[in-house]
Amino acid sequence: MKKLIRKSVQAMSGYVPGEQPKGEGIIKLNTNENPWLCTPEVRDILNEIDVMELAKYPDPLCMEVRRVISEKHEVGPANIFAGNGSDEILALCVRAFCERDGSVGYFDPSYSLYPVLARIEEIAVKPVALDENYEWQMPEGYEASVFFLTNPNAPTGMLFPKKKVETFIQAFPGVVVIDEAYVDFARESCMEFATKYDNVLVARTLSKSYALAGIRFGYCVGAKALIDALHKIKDSYNVSRLTQELARVALLDEETMQAITAAVKGTRSLITEELTALGFKVYPSETNFVWVKPTFPGAKKIYDELRARNIFVRWFDGPRTKDCLRITVGTNEQMITLVENLEEILGK
Ligand SMILES: Cc1ncc(COP(=O)(O)O)c(C=O)c1O
């Protein structure tokens, strides 16, 4: 049987997404979904859908939704690519911009999908270790075909200063993909670099700030040549008819997105205070999750204890991450339950 599978695929470990437990009374704070209700426009459209339309293939170029994105960011539709979640876009970037002997760069720790995408394509990885404060210093003469720069970073939640990102872009010879999955929860965005530089793509998603992880929609903005390359290699109909329509109406309702991100930021401040009072080191978050380091009785132990109580947070094994937990900002009620359970676990 093994002979049937490519050696590189046999050798690699797949990406491990956060658990999706089902059942009553579960508190899910492990995959950075947004507990707030998305725009009511989405429900209205779902009620109006003509199922006969679903017999037809969707628009392969996602023109309607790209026009809305074009207005939102004041760029031409030719500078926009729409994908089946931003994960699809990240995968296409590796395929489009890396030669066989090229390499994929990213910070360590950051989104654990990047090395998996490189391994699928048998492309070398060139991680750059963040220091103990999760800041970076690029090695002298560093090069790669593509660099995934997650800003704000995940799982640390911290924002890298825009000026520093720009200096990096100017020196880097390959394509810089700025993964802004969480940027709506942050102070500033690097979107302007998408049209200022030829080697930059800025990727966004509706999974976080728009509370629409289930529809799978992401997009990126950048130089036409890079966008054209992504269009050349994508699946013909990569974004479903339903998703295109739901994404379009969601993107038009910027007000709801702003309201729910403001609510998340409010809860984020509260949980930061509570966890700090419980003795956790809480890193300054500009996302919809917090990255925390407990002093006692260890991150894995707390993760297991919470899990046994049906509260799911994320713990990543590995030297750079094993002492910390990533906790999604849930509803205020979920956060109160989390804190009560932590008090019991810590004996406070
Ligand atoms: C940094 C980062 N980029 C991209 C994604 C994927 O987003 P999408 O749901 O659009 O595929 C995630 C999801 O958790 C993420 O953390």
The ligand as an ORCA input file, in Angstrom:
! r2SCAN-3c Opt
* xyz 0 1
  C      -2.456     33.138     10.999
  C      -3.585     32.457     10.319
  N      -3.692     32.552      9.000
  C      -4.700     31.967      8.330
  C      -5.659     31.225      8.999
  C      -6.708     30.502      8.201
  O      -7.781     31.243      7.929
  P      -8.949     30.687      6.999
  O     -10.032     30.236      7.918
  O      -9.337     31.861      6.171
  O      -8.404     29.572      6.163
  C      -5.591     31.094     10.372
  C      -6.615     30.303     11.092
  O      -6.598     30.015     12.227
  C      -4.527     31.726     11.055
  O      -4.398     31.602     12.387
*
